[in-house]
Amino acid sequence: VQLVESGGGLVQPGGSLRLSCAASGFTFSRYAMSWYRQAPGKERELVAFISSAGGTTNYADSVKGRFTISRDNAKNTVYLQMNSLNPEDTAVYYCKAQLFRVTYWGQGTQVTVSS
């Protein structure tokens, strides 16, 4: 089983990034997917959630209207489009797959928002 995040990097305030998480080794289309983030000295927090078929999405209040989660079950990939980034969005971003009590995590990708 693998979840591989990509797309992180350094971006200026107000900028955009799109994160990707490529899955392999399990039946991706059966799993709900989420993006989490963890900033230095803080607990890991849920950023966005998408159901297995993509019909349901939820967002943390801090990212509503700025971030969009989506998935392509044909490509076994989940995305996080991040717009209007601000320094408070700086963190390591992780994707998570979950089906009942089975959970898989990726290794994370660093997002740094700074001028």
N, C-alpha and C positions, 0 to 999 in steps of 0.2 A: 504494500500500500504506500502510495506517495501522494503528497500534496505539495506542489512547488509554486510558491508565490514569486511574482516578478513585477517590474514596473515601478518600484520605489526609486527614490532619489532625492536630490535637492531641488527645491522649487521656491520661487519668491512668493511672498504674500500676495494673495489674489490669483495665483496661478492654479493650474489643473494638473492632475495626474490620473492615469487609469491603471489600477492594479489588476493583475490576472492571477488566477490560481488554477493550475492544471492538475487534474486528478488522474490517478491510474491505480489499478489493482483492486478495484471494487466497483460495484454497479452504481455509478455516479448518479444516475437519474432517480434512484430510490432515496437518496439522501438529501435532507435539508442542509443548506450551506449558510455559513455565517462568516462575517468578518469581525474580528476583534482587534483591539490595539492596546499597547502597553507603553506608556511614557515612563521615562526614568523616575524611579521613586514612587510610582503609582501602581495600583492594581490593574490587571487586565480588564478591559471593559468591552462590552458588546457594542459594535458600531452599526451593523446591519444584518438582516436575516432574510433569507429567501427560501420558500418551500420547495419541495422536490420538483414539482412541475412548473414552478415559477409564478404561480398565481397569487401568492401571498408574500408581501414584503413588509418589513418593519425596520424602523430606524431609531437610533438614539436621538433624543431631543437636540443634542448639540450639533448634529449633522443633517437634520431634516431640511430639505430644500436645497442642500448643497451636494450631497452624495447620492448616488444611485447604484443599487446592487442589481445585477442581472446574471443570467446564466445561459449557457448554450449546451444543452444535454448531448447534442450530436458531437460536440468537441470536448466534452468532459471538462468544461472550464466555467468558472465563476469569475465575475468581474466586479470591480468597485470603481466607478467613475467619481472622482473627487474634484469638485469645483470650488472656487472662492476659498482656497486654502488659507489658513491663518496659522501663526506660530503654535497655537494650542493644539493643532492637529499633528504636531511632531510626535512620532511614536514608531515603534515597530508594529507593523500590521500583520496579523495572522489570519489564515482562513481555517475554518473548522467544518468538518463533515459530521453529521449526526443522523443516526437511524436508531430510534429507541435508545438503548443504553450503549450503543456502539459509537465511539467518537474517535475521529482522526484529526490531527493537527498538522499544519505545515510548519516550516522552520522560521517563517517570518521574513518580511522585507522592510527595510528602514525607509521611512518618509521623514524628511527634514524640511520644514518651512522656515526660511530665513532670508533676509535681505543681505 
